[in-house]
Amino acid sequence: MDKLAIVVPCYNEEETLEIASRTLREVLEDLIGKGKISGDSFVLFVNDGSRDRTWELIEEEHGKYPSRVLGVKLAGNVGHQLALTAGLLTAMDLCDVTVSIDADLQDDVAVIEEMIDKYHGGCDIVYGVRKKRNTDTFFKRTTAQCFYRLMKMMGIRTVYNHADFRLMSQRAVREFSRYRESNLYLRGVMPLLGYQSDCVYYDRKERVAGESKYPFNKMVALAFDGISSFSIKPISLILGMGVIIISISFLAGIYALVSYFSGHVVPGWTSLILSIWFLGGIQLLAIGLVGQYIGKIYIEVKGRPRYNIEKVLTGQEETGSSEIST
């Protein structure tokens, strides 16, 4: 019987952690009772450098349920994507299948059973997909839809309305471990693995407690990481824009010459100043975008560990370690 690990990245989640622990333990007990997973399945909380009592609460839950609740403490805050990666790679050798879910429990834990059923049916990856976005504000809903359309235009394979609620078999996680980039966008990486996949659909809920840890600036940064990590089309678009501007300038030059020789020159500085500002802005935008790509190359070529693990609660021993780059 397969051993399940539910991996939960946490950042300042002291208000939700005990609720999440209880809810996910109940899910495990239910699946164990139905004979769908083994009795030694567990929840793995990953503390992503929280500044509140998140880690202390993880230790308390581990003390109460040493074999059911495990923990990983990262040495600092590395961000949601790398914290989730740390949890998946830690769980890789401890279980047969993983399910990743956020601590706020907005994703419906009831569909985890359906994920397990699809896994038993031969799927290595099962995506949790939202049916609709009614719980989002109009702004967030609109920007999310625009983002997915933009990703599609860029040729990036993603699952529409899927975040990081997914099931992965051990071999899928092991294959994922070969992807060593630091600028991770997991929603774009998973479809690249190529294994058989499917989706389960659910209605997203409100947070059980606390506040969202993904403000607008983080969402924008994640969106840019997603685009720049999988596509060079933005640079191609700027090249195309440069060609268009040169063409327009050429036509404007012909018009200026015709006006000059026909004696219909109208002096004025407004159009000149606007042109200078416009072209200057385009140049700065182009330089900045290319600089972002160069910055990502700079980060990748250094080959530093993506995260350091300060402590691991496994139920058998407590250890400290770090990821080793290859």
URUR-V785616 format. One record per run of one state. SS is the DSSP state (2 for helix, 1 for strand, 0 for the rest). FROM is the first residue (numbers start at 1). TO is the last residue. If there is no record, write none. Layout:
BEGIN
ss->SS from->FROM to->TO
ss->SS from->FROM to->TO
END
This chain:
BEGIN
ss->0 from->1 to->3
ss->1 from->4 to->10
ss->0 from->11 to->16
ss->2 from->17 to->33
ss->0 from->34 to->41
ss->1 from->42 to->47
ss->0 from->48 to->53
ss->2 from->54 to->64
ss->0 from->65 to->68
ss->1 from->69 to->74
ss->0 from->75 to->79
ss->2 from->80 to->91
ss->0 from->92 to->96
ss->1 from->97 to->100
ss->0 from->101 to->108
ss->2 from->109 to->120
ss->0 from->121 to->124
ss->1 from->125 to->130
ss->0 from->131 to->137
ss->2 from->138 to->153
ss->0 from->154 to->161
ss->1 from->162 to->169
ss->2 from->170 to->176
ss->0 from->177 to->185
ss->2 from->186 to->193
ss->0 from->194 to->196
ss->1 from->197 to->202
ss->0 from->203 to->215
ss->2 from->216 to->228
ss->0 from->229 to->232
ss->2 from->233 to->262
ss->0 from->263 to->269
ss->2 from->270 to->302
ss->0 from->303 to->307
ss->1 from->308 to->313
ss->0 from->314 to->317
ss->1 from->318 to->322
ss->0 from->323 to->326
END
